[in-house]
Amino acid sequence: MTDPEYMDRAEAALAAIEQACDRLNDALDVDLDNQRVGGMITITFANGSQLIVNLQKPLQEIWLAARSGGYHYRHDGTAWVDTKTGEEFFGNLSREATLQAGRPLAFTPG
């Protein structure tokens, strides 16, 4: 994948996360605070816990930091997948957000 392709896909993923936070706040009143600085989004939950998603441009990856650990995702042509487990990024983000929020939260790629 070229650098511009990576950036297009990665920026689309970050935009989808921001939109999902807005949608979840409106629909479920979960009090998610999302802040974006450059290629990094910090999602803060009502209990003070955080998820951090950031772009790793030199590696063409997206990284997720959660209470359960850190995850690295690479685009396989279809989706962002974990480099160790093969799990899809948005499914894993939904699982981690659900754990940290204490209620079901769903993030989708678009």
C-alpha positions in Angstrom: 0.0 0.0 0.0 1.3 3.5 -0.8 1.6 6.1 1.9 -1.3 8.2 0.4 -3.5 5.0 0.4 -2.5 4.3 4.0 -3.4 7.9 5.0 -6.7 7.8 3.2 -7.7 4.6 5.0 -6.3 5.6 8.3 -8.0 9.0 8.3 -11.3 7.3 7.3 -11.0 5.0 10.4 -10.3 8.0 12.7 -13.3 9.9 11.2 -15.5 6.8 11.8 -14.4 6.7 15.4 -15.3 10.3 15.9 -18.7 9.9 14.3 -19.4 6.8 16.4 -18.6 8.7 19.6 -21.0 11.4 18.6 -23.7 8.8 17.6 -23.2 6.9 20.9 -23.4 10.1 23.0 -26.7 11.1 21.2 -28.3 7.7 21.2 -27.2 6.2 24.6 -26.1 9.2 26.7 -22.9 7.4 27.6 -20.8 10.6 28.2 -17.9 9.7 25.9 -15.3 12.5 25.5 -13.2 12.1 22.3 -10.3 14.4 21.6 -8.3 14.3 18.5 -4.8 15.7 18.1 -3.3 15.0 14.7 -3.3 11.3 14.2 -4.4 10.4 17.7 -7.8 10.1 19.3 -8.3 9.8 23.1 -11.7 8.5 24.2 -12.4 9.1 27.8 -15.2 7.3 29.6 -17.4 8.6 32.5 -15.3 6.4 34.9 -12.1 8.2 33.8 -10.7 5.3 31.9 -9.4 5.9 28.4 -8.9 4.2 25.0 -6.2 5.7 22.8 -6.1 5.2 19.0 -3.1 6.5 17.1 -1.6 6.3 13.7 1.8 4.8 13.2 2.7 6.2 9.7 6.2 4.6 9.3 4.7 1.2 9.9 1.4 1.9 8.2 -0.5 0.7 11.2 -3.2 1.9 13.6 -2.4 1.2 17.3 -5.0 0.9 20.1 -4.1 1.2 23.8 -6.7 -0.2 26.2 -6.8 -1.4 29.8 -6.3 -5.0 28.5 -3.2 -4.0 26.5 -1.9 -2.7 23.3 -2.9 -3.8 19.8 -1.4 -3.1 16.3 -3.5 -3.2 13.2 -2.5 -3.3 9.5 -4.9 -3.0 6.6 -5.2 -6.2 4.6 -7.0 -4.7 1.6 -10.4 -5.1 3.2 -10.1 -4.2 6.9 -7.8 -3.2 9.7 -6.6 -6.5 11.3 -4.6 -7.2 14.4 -1.0 -8.2 13.5 -1.0 -11.0 16.1 -4.6 -12.3 16.3 -6.2 -11.3 13.0 -9.1 -9.7 14.9 -10.8 -6.8 13.1 -10.1 -3.3 14.5 -13.7 -2.0 14.9 -14.8 -5.3 16.5 -12.0 -5.1 19.0 -12.6 -1.4 19.6 -16.2 -2.2 20.3 -15.3 -4.9 22.8 -12.8 -2.8 24.6 -15.1 0.2 24.8 -17.9 -2.0 26.1 -15.6 -3.4 28.8 -14.5 0.1 29.9 -18.0 1.7 29.7 -19.7 -1.2 31.4 -22.4 -1.3 28.7 -22.6 -2.4 25.1 -21.0 0.1 22.6 -20.6 -0.5 18.9 -18.0 1.1 16.6 -18.2 0.5 12.9 -16.0 1.5 9.9 -18.6 3.7 8.3 
